[in-house]
Amino acid sequence: MTEVPPLVSICIPTHNGARWIERSLRSAMSQTYQPVEILIVDDASTDDTAKIATSFHDPRIRVEVNKSKLGLVRNWNRCITLSKGTLVKFLFQDDMLYPTCVEKMVLILEKYPRIGIVFSPRDILLENPHDPTAIDWEKQYGTLHTRFNSLSEVNQGIDLFNQWLRCGFAENWVGEPSCVMVRKECVERIGMFNTRMIQIADIEMWVRLMYFYDLGFIEEPLSAFTFHPSSTTSLNIARKYPHLDRLWLMQGLLCYREIRRTHPEIRWLKFLEIARALKLQLVAHHRRKQRATPLLPVRPQALADYLGYLLLDFFHAAPSIH
């Protein structure tokens, strides 16, 4: 009897993506691998995103529309929850998958059962190739995987975790969700994306998967990431508002007994992040009093939310981070 290949869920979380969703969806439909389901989860868009998505009469496509806006990271989690596949391949509304992307990633995951996550480099598409911000971003983040000492087809996740930790998990060494495929059962076992995070919820997930599972790597671009003024990455750069993502990353890692035992230095990194946030608040307050050039502090509500979490955690009553 021929073994049935695993079902892959190509998950497209979207919000007001009418401008790009057709290109993204067509790249999912053009995959050489079968079977796939193409799951579009529309986060209460106010444009024609859902209308465009439902206009494709392809039995592989399933469109879910949230009754109210969940927000970016919560919608990622809803994609995972609604997906039917054993493997999950994210695809953002403004990105593209190359035709063999799913096929080549499935091959690695099938070959090595210990792998929980596989990724490849991605090409960068600049909507405005003359924009100085976009040019600088591409120079700094166009190639990510070379930050690891070396990568092969299959890698011990804990080794890569330790390499990344030595740099304090600075920057993204893997890439955005569009260049990654994960084993759904692994995500369900370690927990979903951290919805308290703004910019690096993907990094936090990759780091956790690396600690508990091996990592696969394919040394060729299998997707394209689009950088444009209204992308989440661009908006976070433009706002220049400091947030507590790295603090939540450390806090989330410390939720695991295994990580607390093997990597006690993460507690020190957490304290450094707390000190950084408090220093920003104090310096910003001082500059306001001196009527000097303002320095953006961490948003007060974000800091209050974190301190509230610590208080509940002290009494062993904190809600799950993941």
C-alpha positions in Angstrom: 0.0 0.0 0.0 1.3 3.4 -0.9 1.8 5.7 2.1 -0.4 8.8 2.0 1.7 12.0 2.0 1.0 14.4 4.9 -1.5 17.2 4.4 0.1 20.6 4.5 -1.9 23.7 5.6 -0.7 26.8 3.8 -2.0 29.4 6.2 -2.5 33.0 5.0 -3.4 35.4 7.9 -4.6 38.6 6.4 -6.0 42.0 7.2 -6.8 44.6 4.6 -4.7 42.8 2.1 -6.8 43.3 -1.1 -3.8 44.9 -2.8 -1.6 41.7 -2.5 -3.8 38.7 -1.6 -4.3 37.5 -5.2 -0.6 37.2 -5.9 0.0 35.5 -2.6 -2.9 33.1 -3.1 -1.8 32.2 -6.7 1.6 31.3 -5.4 0.0 28.9 -2.9 -2.2 27.4 -5.6 0.9 26.9 -7.8 2.7 24.5 -5.4 4.1 21.3 -6.9 3.2 19.4 -3.8 -0.1 17.8 -3.0 -2.1 17.5 -0.8 -2.5 21.0 0.5 -5.3 23.1 2.0 -5.0 26.8 1.6 -6.5 28.4 4.7 -7.1 32.2 4.5 -8.0 33.7 7.9 -9.2 37.3 7.4 -9.0 39.5 10.5 -12.1 41.5 9.9 -10.8 43.4 6.9 -12.6 46.6 5.8 -11.5 46.2 2.2 -12.2 43.5 -0.5 -9.7 41.0 0.9 -12.4 38.3 1.7 -14.2 39.0 -1.5 -11.1 38.4 -3.6 -10.2 35.3 -1.6 -13.6 33.7 -2.0 -13.6 34.5 -5.8 -11.2 31.6 -6.4 -13.1 28.4 -7.1 -10.5 25.9 -5.9 -11.6 23.1 -3.5 -8.3 23.4 -1.7 -9.2 27.0 -0.5 -11.0 27.6 2.7 -11.7 31.2 3.8 -12.5 32.1 7.5 -13.5 35.6 8.5 -13.1 36.8 12.1 -16.2 38.5 13.4 -14.0 41.1 15.2 -10.3 42.0 14.8 -8.0 39.8 16.8 -4.7 41.5 15.9 -1.7 40.2 14.1 -0.3 37.5 16.4 -3.7 36.3 17.7 -4.7 35.7 14.0 -1.5 33.7 13.5 -2.6 31.5 16.3 -6.1 31.2 14.9 -4.6 30.0 11.7 -2.8 27.1 13.5 -6.0 26.2 15.5 -8.1 26.1 12.3 -5.6 24.3 10.2 -6.2 20.6 9.4 -2.7 19.7 8.2 0.0 17.9 10.1 2.4 20.5 8.7 1.8 24.2 8.7 3.3 26.6 6.1 2.6 30.3 6.8 2.3 32.7 3.9 1.8 36.4 4.6 -0.6 38.3 2.4 2.1 40.3 0.7 4.6 37.5 0.3 5.0 34.7 -2.3 6.0 31.1 -2.2 8.0 29.7 -5.1 6.4 26.6 -6.8 8.7 23.9 -5.1 8.7 25.5 -1.6 6.3 23.2 0.1 7.6 20.1 -1.7 11.2 20.6 -0.7 10.3 21.5 2.9 8.0 18.5 3.3 10.8 16.2 2.0 13.1 17.4 4.9 10.5 17.0 7.6 9.6 13.5 6.3 13.2 12.5 6.2 14.1 13.6 9.7 11.3 13.0 12.3 13.2 14.9 15.0 12.9 18.2 13.0 10.2 20.5 14.2 11.0 23.5 12.0 12.5 23.9 8.6 13.4 27.1 6.8 15.2 28.6 3.8 16.5 32.0 2.8 14.1 34.3 1.1 14.4 36.9 -1.6 13.6 40.5 -0.8 11.1 42.5 -2.9 11.3 46.2 -2.3 8.1 47.9 -3.4 10.1 51.2 -3.7 13.7 50.2 -4.5 14.8 53.9 -4.1 13.4 54.3 -0.6 16.5 54.9 1.8 14.7 53.1 4.7 14.0 50.1 2.5 17.5 50.0 1.1 19.1 50.1 4.6 16.7 47.4 5.8 17.6 45.1 3.0 21.3 45.6 3.6 20.9 44.7 7.3 18.3 42.0 7.0 18.4 40.7 3.5 20.5 37.7 4.5 19.9 36.2 7.9 21.0 32.6 8.1 24.7 33.4 7.9 24.6 34.7 11.5 24.7 31.0 12.5 28.2 29.5 12.5 27.1 26.9 10.0 24.0 25.2 8.8 23.4 21.8 7.1 20.3 20.0 6.0 19.6 18.8 9.5 20.9 20.7 12.6 20.8 20.0 16.3 18.3 22.7 17.5 20.0 23.1 20.9 23.3 24.0 19.3 21.6 26.8 17.3 19.7 27.9 20.3 23.0 28.3 22.2 24.6 30.3 19.3 21.7 32.6 19.2 21.6 33.0 23.0 25.2 34.1 23.1 24.0 37.2 21.1 21.0 37.6 23.4 18.6 36.6 20.6 19.3 39.8 18.9 17.8 40.2 15.5 16.1 37.5 13.4 18.5 34.7 12.3 15.8 32.6 10.7 13.3 34.9 8.9 9.7 35.7 8.8 6.9 33.0 8.9 6.6 33.0 5.1 10.0 31.2 4.9 9.3 28.6 7.6 7.4 25.4 7.8 6.6 23.8 11.2 5.3 20.5 12.5 1.9 21.3 14.0 2.2 18.8 16.8 5.4 20.5 17.9 3.8 23.9 18.1 0.8 22.5 20.0 3.3 20.8 22.5 5.4 23.9 23.3 2.6 26.5 23.0 1.4 29.1 20.5 2.8 32.5 19.5 3.1 34.9 22.4 0.3 37.5 21.8 1.9 40.0 24.1 4.6 40.7 21.5 4.6 43.3 18.8 7.5 42.7 16.4 9.4 39.5 17.3 6.7 36.9 18.1 8.1 34.8 15.2 11.6 34.9 16.7 10.3 33.8 20.0 8.6 30.8 18.4 11.7 29.8 16.4 13.8 30.0 19.5 11.5 27.7 21.5 11.2 25.2 18.7 15.0 25.1 18.4 15.4 24.3 22.1 13.1 21.3 21.9 13.6 20.0 18.3 16.1 19.8 15.5 16.0 22.3 12.7 16.1 21.7 8.9 17.6 24.1 6.4 17.4 24.3 2.6 20.1 26.5 1.1 18.1 28.2 -1.6 15.4 30.9 -1.6 12.0 29.3 -1.7 9.9 32.4 -1.0 9.9 36.2 -1.4 9.4 38.7 1.4 7.9 42.1 0.3 9.0 45.3 2.1 6.6 48.2 1.6 5.5 51.2 3.6 2.4 49.6 5.0 3.9 46.3 6.0 4.1 45.5 9.8 7.9 45.6 9.6 7.9 49.1 8.0 5.3 50.5 10.4 7.2 49.3 13.5 10.4 50.9 12.1 8.5 54.2 11.4 6.9 54.4 14.9 10.3 54.0 16.6 8.4 53.2 19.8 10.4 50.9 22.1 8.4 47.9 23.3 9.0 44.9 25.6 9.2 42.1 23.1 12.7 40.9 24.2 11.6 41.0 27.8 8.6 38.8 27.0 10.9 36.5 25.0 13.1 35.9 28.1 10.0 35.6 30.3 8.5 33.1 28.0 11.6 30.9 27.9 11.7 30.9 31.7 8.3 29.3 31.8 9.9 26.0 30.9 11.5 24.0 33.7 14.1 22.5 31.3 15.3 25.9 30.1 15.5 27.3 33.6 17.6 24.4 34.6 20.0 24.3 31.6 20.2 28.1 30.9 20.1 30.1 34.2 21.8 33.0 32.4 18.4 33.8 30.8 17.3 35.2 34.1 20.1 37.7 34.0 19.1 38.7 30.4 15.6 39.3 31.7 16.8 41.6 34.5 18.8 43.5 32.0 15.7 44.0 29.9 13.7 45.2 32.9 16.5 47.7 33.8 16.5 48.9 30.2 12.8 49.5 30.2 12.9 51.3 33.5 15.8 53.5 32.4 13.9 54.6 29.3 11.0 55.6 31.5 13.2 57.6 33.9 15.3 59.3 31.1 12.1 60.2 29.2 10.6 61.7 32.4 13.7 63.7 33.1 13.8 65.1 29.5 10.2 66.1 29.8 11.0 68.0 33.0 14.0 69.7 31.3 11.9 70.4 28.2 14.7 68.7 26.2 14.4 66.7 23.1 11.8 64.0 23.9 12.8 60.4 24.2 10.0 57.9 23.7 9.5 55.7 26.8 8.1 52.2 26.8 4.3 52.6 26.6 3.1 52.8 30.2 0.3 50.3 29.6 2.8 47.8 28.3 5.0 48.2 31.3 2.0 48.0 33.6 0.9 44.8 31.9 4.3 43.2 32.4 4.6 44.2 36.1 1.0 42.9 36.6 2.1 39.6 35.1 5.1 39.4 37.5 2.9 40.0 40.5 0.5 37.2 39.4 3.5 35.0 38.7 4.8 35.6 42.2 1.6 34.1 43.6 1.6 31.3 40.9 -1.6 32.8 39.4 -0.2 34.2 36.1 -2.0 33.2 32.9 -0.1 31.2 30.3 2.2 33.2 28.1 1.8 30.7 25.2 
